[in-house]
Amino acid sequence: MAANVQIILARDVPNLGRIGELVSVRPGYARNYLVPQGLAFPASKKRVAEFEHQRRVIEHKRRSLRSASEARAQEIAKVQLTLTAKVGEQDKLFGSITNRDISDALKTEGFDVHHKDIKLEAPLKTLGLHTINLRLEADVTAQVKLVIAAEEVPEEENDDDFDDEGYEAAGEDDGEAAAEGDDAAEGEAAAEEAAAE
């Protein structure tokens, strides 16, 4: 089994370390993920000697990144997301709203937040207002408001055309026709009575 290699983190990596730290990782992890993603660079003997200079440069980068993340957190806090979902009895959702759904909604608002940086204890299954915690770069946290609303279901038939018992209600035109029919029947009855006299 290959020995671990030392790398210098160019960005914060969860569960590994913070920007500017010298850490030891498996060679494949460094070669296949950290270095190609720009999250770290190899710590050669020469680089270790230059480590203090690199640390100062990286700390400056960290401060810049932190201030940018704080500004981004303030912008995100002004946003209120709205997602709709199908609802059953007692306003419980069919399915749930997950961190991927929230990530997609944030992207439509212009904020690219990875779904792994959205902290949900469990998928959301109720209507209403929810406060969602986000993790941004440089240990900055943010919150976004999320409203989950019931999805509008188109009615298949218009209930106004039926009375309480399900019979088709008489419209104004039907009522007028019935009234005219009653007037005609009364007229015929009066004519028959006159003829009989």
C-alpha positions in Angstrom: 0.0 0.0 0.0 1.4 3.4 -1.0 2.4 5.8 1.7 0.5 9.1 2.2 1.7 12.2 0.4 1.7 15.7 1.8 -0.2 18.5 0.1 -1.0 22.1 0.8 -4.6 23.0 0.7 -5.5 25.8 -1.7 -9.1 25.9 -0.4 -11.1 24.7 2.6 -11.9 21.0 2.2 -14.6 19.6 4.6 -13.3 16.9 7.0 -9.7 17.5 5.8 -8.5 20.9 6.6 -8.5 24.6 6.0 -6.9 26.7 3.3 -3.1 26.9 3.7 -2.7 23.8 5.9 -0.2 21.1 5.2 -2.0 17.7 5.3 -1.2 14.1 4.6 -3.6 12.2 2.3 -3.6 9.1 0.1 -1.8 9.5 -3.2 -4.9 8.7 -5.3 -7.1 11.2 -3.4 -4.5 13.9 -4.1 -3.8 12.9 -7.7 -7.4 12.2 -8.8 -9.4 14.7 -6.9 -7.7 17.4 -4.8 -5.1 18.6 -7.3 -7.2 18.5 -10.5 -10.0 20.3 -8.7 -7.6 23.1 -7.6 -8.2 22.3 -4.0 -4.6 21.6 -3.2 -1.1 21.4 -4.7 1.7 18.9 -4.0 4.0 19.8 -1.1 7.4 19.1 -2.5 10.6 19.7 -0.5 11.0 23.1 -2.3 7.4 24.0 -1.6 7.6 23.0 2.1 10.6 25.4 2.3 8.5 28.1 0.7 5.5 27.1 2.8 5.6 30.2 5.0 5.4 32.5 2.0 2.6 30.4 0.5 0.8 30.5 3.9 0.9 34.4 3.8 -0.4 34.4 0.2 -3.1 31.9 1.0 -4.1 33.7 4.2 -4.6 36.8 2.1 -6.7 34.8 -0.3 -8.6 33.3 2.6 -9.5 36.8 3.9 -10.6 37.9 0.5 -12.6 34.7 0.1 -14.2 35.2 3.5 -15.2 38.8 2.8 -16.7 37.7 -0.6 -18.6 34.8 1.2 -19.9 37.2 3.8 -21.2 39.6 1.1 -22.8 36.6 -0.6 -24.4 35.4 2.6 -26.0 38.9 3.0 -27.4 38.7 -0.5 -28.8 35.2 0.0 -30.4 36.3 3.3 -32.5 38.8 1.2 -33.9 36.0 -1.0 -37.1 34.1 -0.3 -37.5 31.0 -2.3 -40.9 29.5 -3.1 -41.3 25.8 -4.1 -44.6 24.1 -4.8 -45.5 20.5 -4.1 -48.5 18.2 -4.3 -50.3 18.0 -0.9 -52.4 15.3 0.7 -54.4 15.2 3.9 -53.3 17.5 6.8 -51.1 19.5 4.5 -48.5 16.8 4.2 -46.5 16.7 1.0 -46.5 13.8 -1.4 -42.8 13.1 -1.4 -40.5 15.8 0.1 -38.3 18.8 -0.7 -34.6 17.9 -0.6 -31.4 19.8 -0.6 -31.1 19.2 -4.3 -34.4 21.0 -4.9 -33.3 23.9 -2.8 -29.9 24.0 -4.7 -31.8 24.2 -8.0 -34.1 26.9 -6.7 -31.0 28.9 -5.5 -29.5 28.5 -9.0 -32.5 30.1 -10.6 -32.0 33.1 -8.3 -28.4 33.3 -9.4 -26.7 31.6 -6.4 -24.6 28.5 -7.2 -24.7 26.6 -3.9 -23.8 22.9 -4.0 -26.4 20.6 -2.6 -23.9 19.2 -0.1 -23.6 22.7 1.4 -27.3 22.9 2.2 -27.8 21.6 5.7 -31.1 19.8 6.2 -31.7 17.6 9.2 -34.3 15.7 7.1 -36.1 16.3 3.8 -39.0 18.8 4.3 -42.5 17.4 4.2 -44.7 20.2 5.5 -46.1 23.4 4.0 -45.1 26.8 5.3 -42.0 28.9 5.9 -38.7 27.1 6.6 -35.3 28.6 7.4 -32.5 26.7 5.6 -28.8 26.8 6.7 -26.1 27.0 4.1 -22.4 26.6 4.3 -20.3 28.9 2.1 -16.6 29.1 1.6 -14.1 30.2 4.4 -16.4 28.9 7.2 -19.1 31.4 6.4 -22.7 30.3 7.1 -25.8 31.8 5.5 -29.6 31.3 5.9 -32.3 31.4 3.2 -36.0 31.5 3.7 -38.0 28.9 1.9 -41.8 28.8 1.5 -43.4 25.5 0.5 -46.8 26.1 -1.1 -49.5 23.7 -2.2 -49.4 23.0 -5.9 -52.5 24.3 -7.7 -54.6 21.4 -9.0 -56.8 22.2 -12.0 -60.5 21.3 -11.3 -61.8 18.7 -13.7 -65.4 20.0 -13.5 -66.8 23.3 -12.4 -68.7 22.7 -9.1 -70.8 25.9 -9.6 -72.9 24.1 -12.2 -74.2 21.5 -9.7 -76.2 21.9 -6.5 -75.5 20.2 -3.2 -77.1 16.9 -4.3 -75.1 16.7 -7.5 -78.0 17.6 -9.8 -77.3 20.2 -12.5 -78.5 23.6 -11.3 -81.0 25.5 -13.4 -79.5 28.5 -15.1 -81.2 31.8 -15.7 -82.2 30.8 -19.2 -83.7 27.5 -17.9 -85.7 29.3 -15.3 -87.0 31.8 -17.8 -88.1 29.0 -20.1 -89.8 27.3 -17.3 -91.6 30.5 -16.3 -92.7 31.0 -20.0 -94.0 27.4 -20.1 -96.1 28.1 -16.9 -97.6 31.2 -18.4 -98.5 29.3 -21.6 -100.2 26.5 -19.6 -102.2 29.1 -17.5 -103.3 30.8 -20.8 -104.5 27.5 -22.2 -106.4 26.6 -19.1 -108.1 30.1 -19.1 -109.1 29.6 -22.8 -110.7 26.2 -22.0 -112.7 27.6 -19.1 -114.0 30.4 -21.3 -115.0 27.9 -24.0 -116.8 25.8 -21.5 -119.0 28.7 -20.3 
